[in-house]
Amino acid sequence: MLVQGLKESGRRLSRELLIEALEGLYEYSTGLTPPLTFGPNRRVGAHGAYIVAVDLDERRFAGDPVWVEPR
Protein backbone atom coordinates (compact mmCIF):
# COMPACT_ATOMS: atom_id res chain seq x y z
CA MET A 1 0.00 0.00 0.00
CA LEU A 2 2.73 2.44 0.93
CA VAL A 3 4.71 1.82 -2.25
CA GLN A 4 1.59 2.21 -4.40
CA GLY A 5 0.63 5.40 -2.53
CA LEU A 6 4.12 6.81 -3.05
CA LYS A 7 4.01 5.97 -6.77
CA GLU A 8 0.64 7.66 -7.19
CA SER A 9 1.74 10.74 -5.20
CA GLY A 10 4.27 11.71 -7.84
CA ARG A 11 7.61 13.46 -7.61
CA ARG A 12 6.52 16.34 -5.39
CA LEU A 13 5.62 14.15 -2.43
CA SER A 14 3.89 15.74 0.52
CA ARG A 15 1.83 14.41 3.38
CA GLU A 16 -1.34 15.73 1.75
CA LEU A 17 -0.57 14.11 -1.62
CA LEU A 18 0.25 10.76 0.01
CA ILE A 19 -3.00 10.80 2.00
CA GLU A 20 -4.94 11.71 -1.15
CA ALA A 21 -3.29 8.86 -3.09
CA LEU A 22 -3.98 6.31 -0.33
CA GLU A 23 -7.59 7.45 -0.01
CA GLY A 24 -7.99 6.85 -3.74
CA LEU A 25 -7.09 3.16 -3.46
CA TYR A 26 -10.26 1.08 -3.62
CA GLU A 27 -10.17 -2.69 -3.20
CA TYR A 28 -6.44 -2.63 -3.98
CA SER A 29 -5.10 -6.16 -4.45
CA THR A 30 -1.79 -6.81 -2.68
CA GLY A 31 -1.70 -10.46 -3.66
CA LEU A 32 -1.52 -11.53 -0.01
CA THR A 33 -4.33 -9.88 1.89
CA PRO A 34 -7.97 -9.38 1.06
CA PRO A 35 -8.46 -6.31 -1.18
CA LEU A 36 -7.68 -3.12 0.78
CA THR A 37 -9.63 0.14 0.72
CA PHE A 38 -8.74 3.45 2.35
CA GLY A 39 -10.82 6.60 2.45
CA PRO A 40 -11.41 9.81 4.41
CA ASN A 41 -13.36 7.86 7.03
CA ARG A 42 -11.59 4.52 6.70
CA ARG A 43 -8.04 4.18 8.00
CA VAL A 44 -7.87 0.42 8.52
CA GLY A 45 -6.72 -1.52 5.47
CA ALA A 46 -7.52 -5.06 6.61
CA HIS A 47 -9.25 -6.43 9.65
CA GLY A 48 -6.70 -9.11 10.41
CA ALA A 49 -3.19 -10.25 9.64
CA TYR A 50 -1.18 -13.29 8.69
CA ILE A 51 0.81 -14.96 11.47
CA VAL A 52 3.95 -16.56 10.07
CA ALA A 53 6.68 -18.51 11.85
CA VAL A 54 10.28 -17.78 10.84
CA ASP A 55 13.12 -20.31 10.84
CA LEU A 56 16.10 -18.12 11.70
CA ASP A 57 18.67 -20.85 11.08
CA GLU A 58 17.37 -21.54 7.55
CA ARG A 59 16.40 -17.89 6.96
CA ARG A 60 12.95 -18.73 5.63
CA PHE A 61 9.33 -18.88 6.63
CA ALA A 62 8.37 -22.08 8.45
CA GLY A 63 4.98 -23.72 8.07
CA ASP A 64 1.84 -22.28 6.56
CA PRO A 65 0.71 -18.73 7.35
CA VAL A 66 -2.53 -18.41 9.31
CA TRP A 67 -4.97 -15.52 8.79
CA VAL A 68 -6.16 -14.15 12.17
CA GLU A 69 -8.92 -11.59 12.67
CA PRO A 70 -9.33 -9.48 15.84
CA ARG A 71 -12.07 -10.47 18.24
PyMOL Python script that loads the backbone (N, CA, C, O; Angstrom):
from pymol import cmd

cmd.read_pdbstr("""\
ATOM      1  N   MET A   1       0.823  -1.177   0.000  1.00  0.00           N
ATOM      2  CA  MET A   1       0.000   0.000   0.000  1.00  0.00           C
ATOM      3  C   MET A   1       0.871   1.247   0.000  1.00  0.00           C
ATOM      4  O   MET A   1       0.633   2.180  -0.767  1.00  0.00           O
ATOM      5  N   LEU A   2       1.875   1.259   0.856  1.00  0.00           N
ATOM      6  CA  LEU A   2       2.731   2.442   0.933  1.00  0.00           C
ATOM      7  C   LEU A   2       3.433   2.693  -0.399  1.00  0.00           C
ATOM      8  O   LEU A   2       3.454   3.823  -0.889  1.00  0.00           O
ATOM      9  N   VAL A   3       4.000   1.651  -0.980  1.00  0.00           N
ATOM     10  CA  VAL A   3       4.712   1.817  -2.252  1.00  0.00           C
ATOM     11  C   VAL A   3       3.752   2.330  -3.326  1.00  0.00           C
ATOM     12  O   VAL A   3       4.102   3.237  -4.081  1.00  0.00           O
ATOM     13  N   GLN A   4       2.566   1.767  -3.403  1.00  0.00           N
ATOM     14  CA  GLN A   4       1.586   2.213  -4.403  1.00  0.00           C
ATOM     15  C   GLN A   4       1.176   3.654  -4.132  1.00  0.00           C
ATOM     16  O   GLN A   4       1.049   4.441  -5.070  1.00  0.00           O
ATOM     17  N   GLY A   5       0.969   4.014  -2.873  1.00  0.00           N
ATOM     18  CA  GLY A   5       0.627   5.399  -2.531  1.00  0.00           C
ATOM     19  C   GLY A   5       1.733   6.361  -2.916  1.00  0.00           C
ATOM     20  O   GLY A   5       1.464   7.452  -3.418  1.00  0.00           O
ATOM     21  N   LEU A   6       2.982   5.960  -2.681  1.00  0.00           N
ATOM     22  CA  LEU A   6       4.116   6.812  -3.051  1.00  0.00           C
ATOM     23  C   LEU A   6       4.206   6.977  -4.567  1.00  0.00           C
ATOM     24  O   LEU A   6       4.472   8.073  -5.062  1.00  0.00           O
ATOM     25  N   LYS A   7       3.985   5.893  -5.298  1.00  0.00           N
ATOM     26  CA  LYS A   7       4.010   5.966  -6.766  1.00  0.00           C
ATOM     27  C   LYS A   7       2.949   6.927  -7.281  1.00  0.00           C
ATOM     28  O   LYS A   7       3.209   7.735  -8.172  1.00  0.00           O
ATOM     29  N   GLU A   8       1.752   6.832  -6.715  1.00  0.00           N
ATOM     30  CA  GLU A   8       0.644   7.657  -7.189  1.00  0.00           C
ATOM     31  C   GLU A   8       0.751   9.104  -6.721  1.00  0.00           C
ATOM     32  O   GLU A   8       0.094   9.980  -7.285  1.00  0.00           O
ATOM     33  N   SER A   9       1.569   9.374  -5.698  1.00  0.00           N
ATOM     34  CA  SER A   9       1.744  10.736  -5.201  1.00  0.00           C
ATOM     35  C   SER A   9       2.568  11.593  -6.140  1.00  0.00           C
ATOM     36  O   SER A   9       2.409  12.814  -6.175  1.00  0.00           O
ATOM     37  N   GLY A  10       3.441  10.966  -6.894  1.00  0.00           N
ATOM     38  CA  GLY A  10       4.265  11.710  -7.843  1.00  0.00           C
ATOM     39  C   GLY A  10       5.562  12.205  -7.236  1.00  0.00           C
ATOM     40  O   GLY A  10       5.906  11.871  -6.102  1.00  0.00           O
ATOM     41  N   ARG A  11       6.273  13.006  -8.011  1.00  0.00           N
ATOM     42  CA  ARG A  11       7.613  13.461  -7.613  1.00  0.00           C
ATOM     43  C   ARG A  11       7.599  14.488  -6.487  1.00  0.00           C
ATOM     44  O   ARG A  11       8.532  14.529  -5.685  1.00  0.00           O
ATOM     45  N   ARG A  12       6.593  15.292  -6.414  1.00  0.00           N
ATOM     46  CA  ARG A  12       6.520  16.336  -5.391  1.00  0.00           C
ATOM     47  C   ARG A  12       5.732  15.825  -4.185  1.00  0.00           C
ATOM     48  O   ARG A  12       4.658  16.331  -3.858  1.00  0.00           O
ATOM     49  N   LEU A  13       6.290  14.820  -3.544  1.00  0.00           N
ATOM     50  CA  LEU A  13       5.623  14.150  -2.430  1.00  0.00           C
ATOM     51  C   LEU A  13       5.410  15.099  -1.255  1.00  0.00           C
ATOM     52  O   LEU A  13       6.298  15.857  -0.865  1.00  0.00           O
ATOM     53  N   SER A  14       4.218  15.029  -0.714  1.00  0.00           N
ATOM     54  CA  SER A  14       3.887  15.736   0.522  1.00  0.00           C
ATOM     55  C   SER A  14       2.932  14.845   1.305  1.00  0.00           C
ATOM     56  O   SER A  14       2.382  13.879   0.777  1.00  0.00           O
ATOM     57  N   ARG A  15       2.752  15.180   2.538  1.00  0.00           N
ATOM     58  CA  ARG A  15       1.827  14.406   3.378  1.00  0.00           C
ATOM     59  C   ARG A  15       0.428  14.413   2.762  1.00  0.00           C
ATOM     60  O   ARG A  15      -0.241  13.381   2.696  1.00  0.00           O
ATOM     61  N   GLU A  16       0.001  15.588   2.315  1.00  0.00           N
ATOM     62  CA  GLU A  16      -1.339  15.728   1.750  1.00  0.00           C
ATOM     63  C   GLU A  16      -1.508  14.886   0.485  1.00  0.00           C
ATOM     64  O   GLU A  16      -2.533  14.229   0.302  1.00  0.00           O
ATOM     65  N   LEU A  17      -0.484  14.909  -0.397  1.00  0.00           N
ATOM     66  CA  LEU A  17      -0.571  14.114  -1.624  1.00  0.00           C
ATOM     67  C   LEU A  17      -0.562  12.613  -1.336  1.00  0.00           C
ATOM     68  O   LEU A  17      -1.263  11.853  -2.003  1.00  0.00           O
ATOM     69  N   LEU A  18       0.225  12.181  -0.352  1.00  0.00           N
ATOM     70  CA  LEU A  18       0.249  10.765   0.011  1.00  0.00           C
ATOM     71  C   LEU A  18      -1.100  10.329   0.567  1.00  0.00           C
ATOM     72  O   LEU A  18      -1.608   9.269   0.202  1.00  0.00           O
ATOM     73  N   ILE A  19      -1.679  11.130   1.439  1.00  0.00           N
ATOM     74  CA  ILE A  19      -2.996  10.804   1.998  1.00  0.00           C
ATOM     75  C   ILE A  19      -4.039  10.742   0.884  1.00  0.00           C
ATOM     76  O   ILE A  19      -4.868   9.833   0.855  1.00  0.00           O
ATOM     77  N   GLU A  20      -3.997  11.702  -0.024  1.00  0.00           N
ATOM     78  CA  GLU A  20      -4.941  11.709  -1.146  1.00  0.00           C
ATOM     79  C   GLU A  20      -4.787  10.456  -2.016  1.00  0.00           C
ATOM     80  O   GLU A  20      -5.779   9.865  -2.444  1.00  0.00           O
ATOM     81  N   ALA A  21      -3.541  10.058  -2.272  1.00  0.00           N
ATOM     82  CA  ALA A  21      -3.290   8.861  -3.088  1.00  0.00           C
ATOM     83  C   ALA A  21      -3.789   7.606  -2.375  1.00  0.00           C
ATOM     84  O   ALA A  21      -4.418   6.751  -3.000  1.00  0.00           O
ATOM     85  N   LEU A  22      -3.517   7.485  -1.077  1.00  0.00           N
ATOM     86  CA  LEU A  22      -3.976   6.310  -0.327  1.00  0.00           C
ATOM     87  C   LEU A  22      -5.501   6.260  -0.263  1.00  0.00           C
ATOM     88  O   LEU A  22      -6.098   5.190  -0.380  1.00  0.00           O
ATOM     89  N   GLU A  23      -6.122   7.416  -0.077  1.00  0.00           N
ATOM     90  CA  GLU A  23      -7.586   7.452  -0.014  1.00  0.00           C
ATOM     91  C   GLU A  23      -8.222   7.097  -1.349  1.00  0.00           C
ATOM     92  O   GLU A  23      -9.399   6.737  -1.394  1.00  0.00           O
ATOM     93  N   GLY A  24      -7.471   7.191  -2.428  1.00  0.00           N
ATOM     94  CA  GLY A  24      -7.990   6.845  -3.743  1.00  0.00           C
ATOM     95  C   GLY A  24      -7.885   5.367  -4.075  1.00  0.00           C
ATOM     96  O   GLY A  24      -8.396   4.923  -5.103  1.00  0.00           O
ATOM     97  N   LEU A  25      -7.226   4.600  -3.213  1.00  0.00           N
ATOM     98  CA  LEU A  25      -7.090   3.160  -3.463  1.00  0.00           C
ATOM     99  C   LEU A  25      -8.357   2.447  -2.992  1.00  0.00           C
ATOM    100  O   LEU A  25      -8.712   2.494  -1.814  1.00  0.00           O
ATOM    101  N   TYR A  26      -9.024   1.792  -3.925  1.00  0.00           N
ATOM    102  CA  TYR A  26     -10.263   1.083  -3.615  1.00  0.00           C
ATOM    103  C   TYR A  26     -10.105  -0.373  -3.998  1.00  0.00           C
ATOM    104  O   TYR A  26      -9.802  -0.701  -5.146  1.00  0.00           O
ATOM    105  N   GLU A  27     -10.315  -1.245  -3.020  1.00  0.00           N
ATOM    106  CA  GLU A  27     -10.171  -2.690  -3.205  1.00  0.00           C
ATOM    107  C   GLU A  27      -8.858  -3.018  -3.908  1.00  0.00           C
ATOM    108  O   GLU A  27      -8.831  -3.782  -4.874  1.00  0.00           O
ATOM    109  N   TYR A  28      -7.777  -2.436  -3.415  1.00  0.00           N
ATOM    110  CA  TYR A  28      -6.442  -2.633  -3.978  1.00  0.00           C
ATOM    111  C   TYR A  28      -5.957  -4.044  -3.642  1.00  0.00           C
ATOM    112  O   TYR A  28      -5.956  -4.442  -2.477  1.00  0.00           O
ATOM    113  N   SER A  29      -5.553  -4.781  -4.641  1.00  0.00           N
ATOM    114  CA  SER A  29      -5.096  -6.158  -4.454  1.00  0.00           C
ATOM    115  C   SER A  29      -3.592  -6.182  -4.189  1.00  0.00           C
ATOM    116  O   SER A  29      -2.802  -5.744  -5.025  1.00  0.00           O
ATOM    117  N   THR A  30      -3.204  -6.692  -3.027  1.00  0.00           N
ATOM    118  CA  THR A  30      -1.789  -6.812  -2.681  1.00  0.00           C
ATOM    119  C   THR A  30      -1.235  -8.169  -3.081  1.00  0.00           C
ATOM    120  O   THR A  30      -0.020  -8.357  -3.151  1.00  0.00           O
ATOM    121  N   GLY A  31      -2.126  -9.109  -3.342  1.00  0.00           N
ATOM    122  CA  GLY A  31      -1.699 -10.458  -3.662  1.00  0.00           C
ATOM    123  C   GLY A  31      -1.601 -11.347  -2.432  1.00  0.00           C
ATOM    124  O   GLY A  31      -1.511 -12.569  -2.554  1.00  0.00           O
ATOM    125  N   LEU A  32      -1.618 -10.748  -1.255  1.00  0.00           N
ATOM    126  CA  LEU A  32      -1.517 -11.529  -0.014  1.00  0.00           C
ATOM    127  C   LEU A  32      -2.726 -11.366   0.882  1.00  0.00           C
ATOM    128  O   LEU A  32      -3.208 -12.336   1.468  1.00  0.00           O
ATOM    129  N   THR A  33      -3.212 -10.158   0.989  1.00  0.00           N
ATOM    130  CA  THR A  33      -4.326  -9.879   1.892  1.00  0.00           C
ATOM    131  C   THR A  33      -5.617  -9.762   1.086  1.00  0.00           C
ATOM    132  O   THR A  33      -5.586  -9.721  -0.144  1.00  0.00           O
ATOM    133  N   PRO A  34      -6.743  -9.708   1.781  1.00  0.00           N
ATOM    134  CA  PRO A  34      -7.970  -9.378   1.056  1.00  0.00           C
ATOM    135  C   PRO A  34      -7.801  -7.982   0.432  1.00  0.00           C
ATOM    136  O   PRO A  34      -6.948  -7.218   0.884  1.00  0.00           O
ATOM    137  N   PRO A  35      -8.583  -7.638  -0.581  1.00  0.00           N
ATOM    138  CA  PRO A  35      -8.458  -6.309  -1.179  1.00  0.00           C
ATOM    139  C   PRO A  35      -8.589  -5.211  -0.120  1.00  0.00           C
ATOM    140  O   PRO A  35      -9.448  -5.285   0.758  1.00  0.00           O
ATOM    141  N   LEU A  36      -7.725  -4.188  -0.213  1.00  0.00           N
ATOM    142  CA  LEU A  36      -7.677  -3.116   0.778  1.00  0.00           C
ATOM    143  C   LEU A  36      -8.274  -1.835   0.229  1.00  0.00           C
ATOM    144  O   LEU A  36      -8.073  -1.488  -0.935  1.00  0.00           O
ATOM    145  N   THR A  37      -9.017  -1.131   1.087  1.00  0.00           N
ATOM    146  CA  THR A  37      -9.629   0.136   0.723  1.00  0.00           C
ATOM    147  C   THR A  37      -9.349   1.150   1.822  1.00  0.00           C
ATOM    148  O   THR A  37      -9.526   0.862   3.006  1.00  0.00           O
ATOM    149  N   PHE A  38      -8.911   2.337   1.421  1.00  0.00           N
ATOM    150  CA  PHE A  38      -8.742   3.446   2.352  1.00  0.00           C
ATOM    151  C   PHE A  38      -9.627   4.583   1.886  1.00  0.00           C
ATOM    152  O   PHE A  38      -9.951   4.673   0.702  1.00  0.00           O
ATOM    153  N   GLY A  39     -10.018   5.446   2.796  1.00  0.00           N
ATOM    154  CA  GLY A  39     -10.817   6.604   2.448  1.00  0.00           C
ATOM    155  C   GLY A  39     -10.756   7.624   3.558  1.00  0.00           C
ATOM    156  O   GLY A  39     -10.103   7.390   4.575  1.00  0.00           O
ATOM    157  N   PRO A  40     -11.433   8.770   3.385  1.00  0.00           N
ATOM    158  CA  PRO A  40     -11.411   9.813   4.409  1.00  0.00           C
ATOM    159  C   PRO A  40     -11.900   9.323   5.776  1.00  0.00           C
ATOM    160  O   PRO A  40     -11.439   9.800   6.813  1.00  0.00           O
ATOM    161  N   ASN A  41     -12.820   8.384   5.771  1.00  0.00           N
ATOM    162  CA  ASN A  41     -13.363   7.862   7.035  1.00  0.00           C
ATOM    163  C   ASN A  41     -12.969   6.419   7.287  1.00  0.00           C
ATOM    164  O   ASN A  41     -13.535   5.769   8.166  1.00  0.00           O
ATOM    165  N   ARG A  42     -12.021   5.914   6.541  1.00  0.00           N
ATOM    166  CA  ARG A  42     -11.585   4.520   6.699  1.00  0.00           C
ATOM    167  C   ARG A  42     -10.068   4.488   6.702  1.00  0.00           C
ATOM    168  O   ARG A  42      -9.431   4.738   5.679  1.00  0.00           O
ATOM    169  N   ARG A  43      -9.493   4.181   7.857  1.00  0.00           N
ATOM    170  CA  ARG A  43      -8.040   4.178   8.000  1.00  0.00           C
ATOM    171  C   ARG A  43      -7.476   2.799   8.297  1.00  0.00           C
ATOM    172  O   ARG A  43      -6.277   2.657   8.534  1.00  0.00           O
ATOM    173  N   VAL A  44      -8.322   1.794   8.287  1.00  0.00           N
ATOM    174  CA  VAL A  44      -7.871   0.423   8.518  1.00  0.00           C
ATOM    175  C   VAL A  44      -7.909  -0.311   7.185  1.00  0.00           C
ATOM    176  O   VAL A  44      -8.961  -0.390   6.551  1.00  0.00           O
ATOM    177  N   GLY A  45      -6.778  -0.844   6.756  1.00  0.00           N
ATOM    178  CA  GLY A  45      -6.720  -1.522   5.470  1.00  0.00           C
ATOM    179  C   GLY A  45      -7.349  -2.895   5.499  1.00  0.00           C
ATOM    180  O   GLY A  45      -8.150  -3.230   4.625  1.00  0.00           O
ATOM    181  N   ALA A  46      -6.998  -3.697   6.494  1.00  0.00           N
ATOM    182  CA  ALA A  46      -7.521  -5.061   6.607  1.00  0.00           C
ATOM    183  C   ALA A  46      -7.829  -5.339   8.063  1.00  0.00           C
ATOM    184  O   ALA A  46      -7.105  -4.902   8.958  1.00  0.00           O
ATOM    185  N   HIS A  47      -8.878  -6.049   8.288  1.00  0.00           N
ATOM    186  CA  HIS A  47      -9.254  -6.429   9.647  1.00  0.00           C
ATOM    187  C   HIS A  47      -8.683  -7.808   9.936  1.00  0.00           C
ATOM    188  O   HIS A  47      -9.409  -8.801   9.987  1.00  0.00           O
ATOM    189  N   GLY A  48      -7.376  -7.852  10.124  1.00  0.00           N
ATOM    190  CA  GLY A  48      -6.695  -9.105  10.409  1.00  0.00           C
ATOM    191  C   GLY A  48      -5.274  -9.054   9.894  1.00  0.00           C
ATOM    192  O   GLY A  48      -4.822  -8.047   9.348  1.00  0.00           O
ATOM    193  N   ALA A  49      -4.581 -10.164  10.082  1.00  0.00           N
ATOM    194  CA  ALA A  49      -3.189 -10.249   9.636  1.00  0.00           C
ATOM    195  C   ALA A  49      -2.787 -11.712   9.532  1.00  0.00           C
ATOM    196  O   ALA A  49      -3.402 -12.589  10.139  1.00  0.00           O
ATOM    197  N   TYR A  50      -1.744 -11.953   8.751  1.00  0.00           N
ATOM    198  CA  TYR A  50      -1.177 -13.293   8.689  1.00  0.00           C
ATOM    199  C   TYR A  50      -0.163 -13.453   9.815  1.00  0.00           C
ATOM    200  O   TYR A  50       0.632 -12.551  10.076  1.00  0.00           O
ATOM    201  N   ILE A  51      -0.195 -14.598  10.476  1.00  0.00           N
ATOM    202  CA  ILE A  51       0.808 -14.965  11.468  1.00  0.00           C
ATOM    203  C   ILE A  51       1.707 -15.996  10.802  1.00  0.00           C
ATOM    204  O   ILE A  51       1.240 -17.033  10.330  1.00  0.00           O
ATOM    205  N   VAL A  52       3.002 -15.700  10.770  1.00  0.00           N
ATOM    206  CA  VAL A  52       3.947 -16.559  10.070  1.00  0.00           C
ATOM    207  C   VAL A  52       5.127 -16.852  10.987  1.00  0.00           C
ATOM    208  O   VAL A  52       5.692 -15.942  11.594  1.00  0.00           O
ATOM    209  N   ALA A  53       5.493 -18.120  11.084  1.00  0.00           N
ATOM    210  CA  ALA A  53       6.682 -18.509  11.852  1.00  0.00           C
ATOM    211  C   ALA A  53       7.914 -18.343  10.965  1.00  0.00           C
ATOM    212  O   ALA A  53       7.845 -18.535   9.751  1.00  0.00           O
ATOM    213  N   VAL A  54       9.039 -17.984  11.581  1.00  0.00           N
ATOM    214  CA  VAL A  54      10.278 -17.782  10.843  1.00  0.00           C
ATOM    215  C   VAL A  54      11.341 -18.728  11.390  1.00  0.00           C
ATOM    216  O   VAL A  54      11.560 -18.807  12.599  1.00  0.00           O
ATOM    217  N   ASP A  55      11.993 -19.439  10.486  1.00  0.00           N
ATOM    218  CA  ASP A  55      13.118 -20.309  10.840  1.00  0.00           C
ATOM    219  C   ASP A  55      14.385 -19.478  10.663  1.00  0.00           C
ATOM    220  O   ASP A  55      14.846 -19.272   9.540  1.00  0.00           O
ATOM    221  N   LEU A  56      14.948 -19.002  11.774  1.00  0.00           N
ATOM    222  CA  LEU A  56      16.103 -18.121  11.701  1.00  0.00           C
ATOM    223  C   LEU A  56      17.355 -18.834  11.205  1.00  0.00           C
ATOM    224  O   LEU A  56      18.183 -18.230  10.523  1.00  0.00           O
ATOM    225  N   ASP A  57      17.500 -20.109  11.539  1.00  0.00           N
ATOM    226  CA  ASP A  57      18.673 -20.852  11.080  1.00  0.00           C
ATOM    227  C   ASP A  57      18.676 -21.009   9.561  1.00  0.00           C
ATOM    228  O   ASP A  57      19.709 -20.841   8.912  1.00  0.00           O
ATOM    229  N   GLU A  58      17.505 -21.334   9.001  1.00  0.00           N
ATOM    230  CA  GLU A  58      17.372 -21.542   7.554  1.00  0.00           C
ATOM    231  C   GLU A  58      17.075 -20.244   6.799  1.00  0.00           C
ATOM    232  O   GLU A  58      17.142 -20.201   5.570  1.00  0.00           O
ATOM    233  N   ARG A  59      16.748 -19.191   7.547  1.00  0.00           N
ATOM    234  CA  ARG A  59      16.404 -17.892   6.959  1.00  0.00           C
ATOM    235  C   ARG A  59      15.234 -17.991   5.978  1.00  0.00           C
ATOM    236  O   ARG A  59      15.316 -17.539   4.836  1.00  0.00           O
ATOM    237  N   ARG A  60      14.143 -18.596   6.460  1.00  0.00           N
ATOM    238  CA  ARG A  60      12.950 -18.727   5.628  1.00  0.00           C
ATOM    239  C   ARG A  60      11.730 -18.816   6.524  1.00  0.00           C
ATOM    240  O   ARG A  60      11.834 -18.979   7.740  1.00  0.00           O
ATOM    241  N   PHE A  61      10.572 -18.704   5.893  1.00  0.00           N
ATOM    242  CA  PHE A  61       9.328 -18.881   6.629  1.00  0.00           C
ATOM    243  C   PHE A  61       9.125 -20.359   6.899  1.00  0.00           C
ATOM    244  O   PHE A  61       9.438 -21.196   6.052  1.00  0.00           O
ATOM    245  N   ALA A  62       8.603 -20.688   8.072  1.00  0.00           N
ATOM    246  CA  ALA A  62       8.375 -22.079   8.454  1.00  0.00           C
ATOM    247  C   ALA A  62       6.876 -22.331   8.585  1.00  0.00           C
ATOM    248  O   ALA A  62       6.175 -21.570   9.252  1.00  0.00           O
ATOM    249  N   GLY A  63       6.396 -23.361   7.972  1.00  0.00           N
ATOM    250  CA  GLY A  63       4.980 -23.725   8.069  1.00  0.00           C
ATOM    251  C   GLY A  63       4.104 -22.838   7.206  1.00  0.00           C
ATOM    252  O   GLY A  63       4.589 -22.007   6.438  1.00  0.00           O
ATOM    253  N   ASP A  64       2.810 -23.032   7.350  1.00  0.00           N
ATOM    254  CA  ASP A  64       1.838 -22.279   6.564  1.00  0.00           C
ATOM    255  C   ASP A  64       1.378 -21.045   7.342  1.00  0.00           C
ATOM    256  O   ASP A  64       1.158 -21.125   8.551  1.00  0.00           O
ATOM    257  N   PRO A  65       1.233 -19.922   6.671  1.00  0.00           N
ATOM    258  CA  PRO A  65       0.711 -18.730   7.347  1.00  0.00           C
ATOM    259  C   PRO A  65      -0.750 -18.940   7.737  1.00  0.00           C
ATOM    260  O   PRO A  65      -1.480 -19.670   7.068  1.00  0.00           O
ATOM    261  N   VAL A  66      -1.163 -18.300   8.815  1.00  0.00           N
ATOM    262  CA  VAL A  66      -2.532 -18.410   9.314  1.00  0.00           C
ATOM    263  C   VAL A  66      -3.130 -17.010   9.375  1.00  0.00           C
ATOM    264  O   VAL A  66      -2.541 -16.119   9.988  1.00  0.00           O
ATOM    265  N   TRP A  67      -4.295 -16.797   8.749  1.00  0.00           N
ATOM    266  CA  TRP A  67      -4.975 -15.523   8.792  1.00  0.00           C
ATOM    267  C   TRP A  67      -5.738 -15.424  10.112  1.00  0.00           C
ATOM    268  O   TRP A  67      -6.517 -16.317  10.446  1.00  0.00           O
ATOM    269  N   VAL A  68      -5.521 -14.351  10.858  1.00  0.00           N
ATOM    270  CA  VAL A  68      -6.159 -14.147  12.168  1.00  0.00           C
ATOM    271  C   VAL A  68      -6.883 -12.813  12.149  1.00  0.00           C
ATOM    272  O   VAL A  68      -6.316 -11.792  11.759  1.00  0.00           O
ATOM    273  N   GLU A  69      -8.145 -12.828  12.573  1.00  0.00           N
ATOM    274  CA  GLU A  69      -8.921 -11.592  12.668  1.00  0.00           C
ATOM    275  C   GLU A  69      -9.097 -11.225  14.123  1.00  0.00           C
ATOM    276  O   GLU A  69      -9.189 -12.113  14.971  1.00  0.00           O
ATOM    277  N   PRO A  70      -9.148  -9.913  14.444  1.00  0.00           N
ATOM    278  CA  PRO A  70      -9.330  -9.481  15.836  1.00  0.00           C
ATOM    279  C   PRO A  70     -10.709  -9.890  16.347  1.00  0.00           C
ATOM    280  O   PRO A  70     -11.661 -10.038  15.580  1.00  0.00           O
ATOM    281  N   ARG A  71     -10.785 -10.063  17.628  1.00  0.00           N
ATOM    282  CA  ARG A  71     -12.069 -10.474  18.243  1.00  0.00           C
ATOM    283  C   ARG A  71     -12.908  -9.287  18.603  1.00  0.00           C
ATOM    284  O   ARG A  71     -14.011  -9.446  19.125  1.00  0.00           O
TER     285      ARG A  71
END
""", "prot")
cmd.dss("prot")
cmd.show_as("cartoon", "prot")
cmd.util.cbc("prot")
cmd.orient("prot")
